[in-house]
Amino acid sequence: IMNITIALYVLAMAIAPLFWSPLSERIGRRWVYIISMAIYTITTIICGISKNLVLFFVMRVLQGVFSSAGMTVGGGTIADLFMAHERGKIMSLLTLGTVTGPAIGPLVGGYIAKYLGWRWIFYICTIIGGTLFLANVCFLGESLYRPNEDSFLSQKNGTKKTIKERLAYLKFDPFRGLALLLHPVALLTCLPLSISFGWFYFLVAILSPTYSEIYHFDQGSLGLLYLTGGLGNIFGALIAGFVLDRVYMRLRAKSKDGTVKAEGRLLPVLFCLPVIIAGNLMYGWFIHARLHWFAPLVGYFLMSLGTMYGNVISTSYLVEAYIQIAASALSTANFARNLMAMVFTLISVPIRQGLGDGWAYTLSALISFGVYIICIPIVYYYAERIRNNTPSYAHKTN
């Protein structure tokens, strides 16, 4: 049941941004933040008070839908506000924010459930969601600037729009993100990112039962394990932000006209490959050999670091490559990444039972090596030509 609830939540977080991103590019970022946070707060309190399993599952799906807005719309906000040489560091901070919660959540949630009961997890999240909703209403400004379009609320002459005019203005293409995923550049960029993220979720989904079965950890101790992945994510995001900005400044200094091609930011993603491979092999075979409980955590840390580093580099490249539809580009990556996370969460137990720990993570290392070493060089050398020869995306790219 636990893996099913995780899979439902992740599936909702995969699909919903496909709608949030184009909507934010139509009505603005601020309204999306406010609406999503308000309904997230409502669904969270219902989860806390629900006594029906079906209602609980439905609300969990809606939680995923409305909590996912900030993950992709945030990338659009960064594209609105920051120059190219600043975006690497800022994107890493955005990503850092999205992984800090999952890192400390199992630890804090475990102790809350132990001492206050599981419902208090949702009560506390309701308080946090309500506070953020009020902060957005009171302090958040609009970052999206569209000088050639009328606003959502009023005409250029200052008169308010009618309800019919506002509804007409809300028309947008919710499948733009899926269509972008069919574009070769986006597909080849998202494939290694999503595969490595899926295998990372494979580890996360069975981390607790693995350590409970082999090392006899209790509930509180199991929560502490996730801090290892959180630290790896933090270091991966910070290193990626530093590398992105350094690479950009170096390429701009070498450029005769001061311009930098988007693909220049992508090649450093390959540095994550040996880290991911080492992390997989260490974790899997250390668990297989029943070494001291700390030894596999070194592999878990490396896998977390490499996965997050690759995530930040790849998503930053997509923002630069599709700068005019940055939020939709991020929703594309988010969809592919979370879809793989859902799939690997559901198949984690059968794969572990069938292959064992050592060979399961060896398979992960081999697949990660294959997709990275094939896809990334193709994108690096041919992406600009492919984008320029695709009329529907040529005018929206960098």
Legacy VTK file of the C-alpha trace (Angstrom):
# vtk DataFile Version 3.0
C-alpha trace
ASCII
DATASET POLYDATA
POINTS 398 float
0.000 0.000 0.000
2.861 2.382 0.823
4.401 1.988 -2.643
0.978 2.460 -4.263
0.426 5.769 -2.437
3.908 6.920 -3.470
3.240 5.875 -7.080
-0.115 7.708 -7.191
1.448 10.875 -5.810
4.378 10.723 -8.235
2.065 10.029 -11.192
0.008 13.112 -10.355
3.201 15.165 -10.090
4.203 13.892 -13.530
0.979 14.749 -15.352
-0.228 17.948 -13.665
2.703 20.219 -14.684
1.806 19.553 -18.328
-1.223 21.756 -17.606
0.310 24.163 -15.073
3.177 25.259 -17.308
1.232 26.422 -20.406
-1.424 27.908 -18.118
1.254 29.963 -16.343
2.530 31.173 -19.716
-1.012 32.327 -20.463
-2.364 33.895 -17.251
0.923 34.511 -15.430
2.941 32.728 -12.767
1.364 34.422 -9.719
-2.160 33.111 -10.282
-0.896 29.555 -10.730
1.045 29.711 -7.458
-1.962 31.079 -5.560
-4.583 28.699 -6.975
-2.426 25.599 -6.617
-1.387 26.361 -3.043
-4.965 27.083 -1.958
-6.336 23.780 -3.268
-3.279 21.854 -2.038
-4.031 23.092 1.470
-7.657 21.963 1.212
-6.778 18.482 -0.073
-4.153 18.062 2.639
-6.563 18.714 5.494
-9.029 16.272 3.920
-6.270 13.628 3.880
-5.769 14.251 7.569
-9.415 13.845 8.553
-10.443 11.164 6.025
-11.656 7.809 7.336
-12.224 6.253 3.919
-9.333 4.697 2.009
-10.745 5.611 -1.414
-11.198 9.251 -0.374
-7.667 9.257 1.018
-6.200 7.949 -2.264
-8.164 10.515 -4.295
-6.944 13.361 -2.097
-3.368 12.085 -2.341
-3.615 12.275 -6.125
-4.987 15.821 -5.900
-2.196 16.704 -3.480
0.287 15.664 -6.135
-1.577 17.662 -8.785
-1.616 20.927 -6.860
1.757 20.626 -5.134
3.524 20.112 -8.464
2.970 23.620 -9.824
5.980 25.238 -8.189
8.420 22.619 -9.466
7.965 23.546 -13.125
6.477 27.041 -13.010
9.439 27.963 -10.818
11.733 27.322 -13.777
9.656 29.734 -15.844
9.939 32.342 -13.099
13.720 31.962 -13.139
13.750 32.428 -16.915
11.630 35.588 -16.431
13.839 37.195 -13.798
17.463 36.159 -14.320
20.081 36.540 -17.026
21.714 33.528 -18.669
24.905 33.723 -16.588
22.846 33.709 -13.365
20.430 30.887 -14.120
22.727 27.961 -13.337
23.106 28.838 -9.671
19.456 29.842 -9.284
18.216 26.646 -10.952
20.337 24.619 -8.547
18.739 26.454 -5.610
15.251 25.763 -6.981
16.102 22.091 -7.367
17.648 22.099 -3.912
14.360 23.311 -2.485
12.413 20.496 -4.140
14.720 17.787 -2.762
15.150 19.107 0.773
11.576 18.152 1.660
11.846 14.520 0.526
15.183 14.301 2.339
13.925 15.365 5.759
10.278 14.339 5.288
10.668 10.634 6.128
12.707 11.490 9.226
10.346 14.158 10.552
7.257 12.253 9.433
8.434 9.096 11.165
8.753 10.817 14.519
5.489 12.743 14.072
3.661 9.492 13.323
5.316 7.802 16.277
4.525 10.446 18.905
1.482 12.329 17.524
-0.100 9.902 15.051
0.039 9.812 11.260
-2.820 12.307 10.828
-0.667 15.034 12.319
1.652 14.754 9.320
-1.168 16.166 7.207
-2.236 18.700 9.838
1.274 20.173 9.920
1.453 20.198 6.104
-1.889 22.027 6.110
-0.459 24.733 8.362
2.583 25.089 6.098
0.434 25.178 2.951
-1.925 27.777 4.396
0.986 29.970 5.454
2.529 29.807 1.976
-0.844 30.595 0.385
-1.196 33.762 2.475
2.414 34.730 1.727
1.798 34.336 -2.015
-1.354 36.451 -1.868
0.286 39.224 0.151
3.831 39.387 -1.171
4.253 37.563 -4.501
4.441 39.717 -7.619
4.020 38.709 -11.257
7.256 37.891 -13.104
5.907 37.120 -16.582
6.101 40.130 -18.906
4.125 40.029 -22.163
4.257 43.520 -23.689
2.380 42.559 -26.861
-0.598 40.849 -25.208
-3.565 42.055 -23.206
-3.613 41.088 -19.570
-5.868 38.460 -18.087
-7.896 40.985 -16.094
-8.050 44.184 -18.126
-7.736 45.658 -21.593
-4.931 47.968 -22.661
-7.298 50.925 -22.340
-7.823 50.180 -18.653
-11.359 48.748 -18.843
-12.079 45.439 -17.174
-12.661 42.379 -19.328
-15.980 40.563 -19.338
-16.284 36.990 -18.046
-16.534 35.729 -21.630
-13.352 37.566 -22.613
-11.493 36.180 -19.593
-12.568 32.614 -20.395
-11.442 33.077 -24.000
-8.083 34.330 -22.734
-7.627 31.144 -20.696
-7.393 28.966 -23.810
-4.068 27.137 -23.875
-2.571 23.905 -25.160
-2.220 21.448 -22.254
-0.403 18.944 -24.472
2.469 21.243 -25.442
4.746 19.473 -22.975
3.933 16.044 -24.392
4.422 17.346 -27.926
7.797 18.745 -26.891
8.768 15.321 -25.564
8.398 14.025 -29.127
10.959 16.564 -30.319
14.281 14.683 -30.696
16.355 17.152 -28.655
14.004 17.147 -25.671
13.499 13.380 -25.870
17.222 12.586 -25.964
17.879 15.000 -23.095
15.064 13.619 -20.939
15.801 9.931 -21.532
19.016 9.593 -19.466
17.668 12.019 -16.878
14.458 10.032 -16.394
16.125 6.603 -16.428
18.643 7.559 -13.735
15.896 9.216 -11.683
13.754 6.092 -11.998
16.535 3.880 -10.668
17.098 6.347 -7.844
13.429 6.007 -6.860
13.869 2.233 -7.131
16.421 2.493 -4.325
14.334 4.930 -2.272
11.178 2.793 -2.533
12.843 -0.294 -1.027
15.401 1.399 1.236
13.292 1.009 4.380
12.303 -2.649 3.877
15.891 -3.511 2.896
17.415 -2.013 6.044
14.585 -3.320 8.211
15.075 -6.848 6.873
18.882 -6.982 6.843
19.985 -4.593 9.597
16.817 -4.638 11.768
16.403 -0.849 11.874
13.346 0.508 13.699
11.009 3.206 12.327
12.940 6.162 13.725
16.292 4.850 12.503
14.876 4.168 9.045
13.921 7.841 8.737
17.523 8.849 9.418
18.681 6.874 6.365
17.010 9.337 4.003
19.245 12.140 5.256
22.058 10.431 3.337
20.178 10.872 0.078
19.282 14.418 1.057
22.937 15.309 1.603
23.837 13.774 -1.744
21.101 15.789 -3.443
22.249 19.001 -1.783
25.879 18.543 -2.814
24.837 17.486 -6.319
22.663 20.570 -6.805
25.279 22.983 -5.439
28.108 21.484 -7.505
25.959 21.578 -10.645
25.080 25.244 -10.111
28.752 26.123 -9.665
29.784 24.138 -12.756
27.023 25.641 -14.919
27.974 29.235 -14.174
31.713 28.578 -14.546
31.184 26.819 -17.882
28.966 29.632 -19.137
31.468 32.358 -18.207
34.333 30.434 -19.814
32.406 29.844 -23.045
31.300 33.472 -23.208
34.902 34.625 -22.755
35.974 32.430 -25.682
33.109 33.555 -27.914
33.886 36.348 -30.373
30.438 37.934 -30.114
29.759 37.078 -26.466
26.997 34.580 -27.224
26.924 31.044 -25.857
25.096 28.138 -27.456
22.744 26.283 -25.136
24.557 22.992 -25.804
27.669 24.373 -24.149
25.934 23.895 -20.802
25.060 20.252 -21.435
28.366 18.421 -21.897
29.406 18.632 -18.186
26.437 16.369 -17.414
28.637 13.386 -18.304
30.637 13.958 -15.111
27.697 12.462 -13.213
28.047 9.124 -14.989
31.005 7.613 -13.057
29.470 8.841 -9.800
26.101 7.190 -10.556
27.778 3.949 -11.643
30.014 3.820 -8.564
27.070 4.566 -6.291
24.944 1.796 -7.800
27.666 -0.840 -7.618
28.746 0.081 -4.099
25.230 0.105 -2.695
24.099 -3.102 -4.392
27.125 -5.265 -3.685
27.730 -3.912 -0.172
24.138 -4.845 0.685
24.630 -8.228 -1.008
27.775 -8.870 1.058
25.988 -7.766 4.269
28.733 -5.291 5.141
28.336 -2.834 8.011
25.150 -0.756 7.583
27.164 2.420 6.949
28.960 1.025 3.865
25.928 0.906 1.510
25.030 4.453 2.536
28.227 5.653 0.841
26.850 4.252 -2.406
23.447 5.797 -1.684
25.125 9.180 -1.165
27.045 8.942 -4.455
23.972 7.832 -6.375
21.992 10.758 -4.940
24.762 13.225 -5.757
25.179 12.016 -9.339
21.457 11.859 -10.046
20.815 15.366 -8.756
23.855 16.782 -10.566
22.592 15.311 -13.834
19.078 16.559 -13.112
20.168 20.173 -12.595
22.447 20.228 -15.652
19.835 18.650 -17.945
16.908 20.817 -16.840
19.048 23.957 -17.046
19.927 23.015 -20.610
16.245 22.576 -21.490
15.468 26.032 -20.078
18.198 27.569 -22.233
17.359 25.512 -25.324
13.637 26.373 -25.183
13.872 29.734 -23.467
10.525 31.141 -24.657
8.621 28.128 -23.363
10.868 27.408 -20.373
8.058 26.311 -18.044
6.722 23.870 -20.643
10.224 22.519 -21.233
10.576 21.861 -17.510
7.158 20.202 -17.394
8.373 17.867 -20.147
11.409 16.838 -18.098
9.266 16.571 -14.978
6.761 14.295 -16.754
9.443 11.934 -18.070
11.308 11.889 -14.755
8.289 11.235 -12.528
6.777 8.715 -14.942
9.930 6.628 -14.616
9.900 7.153 -10.844
6.352 5.774 -10.683
7.194 2.751 -12.845
10.344 1.866 -10.909
8.548 2.318 -7.583
5.961 -0.286 -8.609
8.496 -2.809 -9.960
11.156 -2.328 -7.267
10.146 -5.288 -5.100
9.811 -7.830 -7.978
13.175 -6.801 -9.471
14.938 -7.082 -6.122
13.367 -10.472 -5.455
14.246 -11.707 -8.942
17.813 -10.428 -9.315
18.983 -9.804 -5.777
20.590 -6.585 -4.556
23.951 -6.901 -6.299
22.726 -7.689 -9.806
19.745 -5.321 -9.617
22.022 -2.328 -9.087
24.555 -3.657 -11.602
21.724 -3.595 -14.152
20.972 -0.020 -13.070
24.601 0.988 -13.630
24.733 -0.618 -17.090
21.489 0.987 -18.277
22.529 4.408 -16.954
25.877 4.128 -18.728
24.206 3.187 -22.004
21.621 5.971 -22.150
24.036 8.713 -21.083
26.872 7.711 -23.378
24.540 7.486 -26.398
22.068 10.340 -25.899
24.179 13.214 -24.563
26.832 13.303 -27.361
24.060 13.217 -29.986
22.357 16.207 -28.363
25.640 18.079 -27.943
26.723 17.757 -31.575
23.405 17.801 -33.446
20.822 19.601 -31.270
21.244 23.055 -32.810
20.820 21.668 -36.325
17.760 19.632 -35.290
16.076 22.578 -33.563
16.714 24.946 -36.451
15.246 22.413 -38.883
12.077 22.049 -36.797
9.901 25.067 -37.716
7.511 24.716 -34.773
10.367 25.135 -32.267
13.026 27.132 -34.097
11.662 30.546 -33.032
11.307 29.461 -29.389
14.840 28.204 -28.882
18.093 29.762 -27.827
LINES 1 399
398 0 1 2 3 4 5 6 7 8 9 10 11 12 13 14 15 16 17 18 19 20 21 22 23 24 25 26 27 28 29 30 31 32 33 34 35 36 37 38 39 40 41 42 43 44 45 46 47 48 49 50 51 52 53 54 55 56 57 58 59 60 61 62 63 64 65 66 67 68 69 70 71 72 73 74 75 76 77 78 79 80 81 82 83 84 85 86 87 88 89 90 91 92 93 94 95 96 97 98 99 100 101 102 103 104 105 106 107 108 109 110 111 112 113 114 115 116 117 118 119 120 121 122 123 124 125 126 127 128 129 130 131 132 133 134 135 136 137 138 139 140 141 142 143 144 145 146 147 148 149 150 151 152 153 154 155 156 157 158 159 160 161 162 163 164 165 166 167 168 169 170 171 172 173 174 175 176 177 178 179 180 181 182 183 184 185 186 187 188 189 190 191 192 193 194 195 196 197 198 199 200 201 202 203 204 205 206 207 208 209 210 211 212 213 214 215 216 217 218 219 220 221 222 223 224 225 226 227 228 229 230 231 232 233 234 235 236 237 238 239 240 241 242 243 244 245 246 247 248 249 250 251 252 253 254 255 256 257 258 259 260 261 262 263 264 265 266 267 268 269 270 271 272 273 274 275 276 277 278 279 280 281 282 283 284 285 286 287 288 289 290 291 292 293 294 295 296 297 298 299 300 301 302 303 304 305 306 307 308 309 310 311 312 313 314 315 316 317 318 319 320 321 322 323 324 325 326 327 328 329 330 331 332 333 334 335 336 337 338 339 340 341 342 343 344 345 346 347 348 349 350 351 352 353 354 355 356 357 358 359 360 361 362 363 364 365 366 367 368 369 370 371 372 373 374 375 376 377 378 379 380 381 382 383 384 385 386 387 388 389 390 391 392 393 394 395 396 397
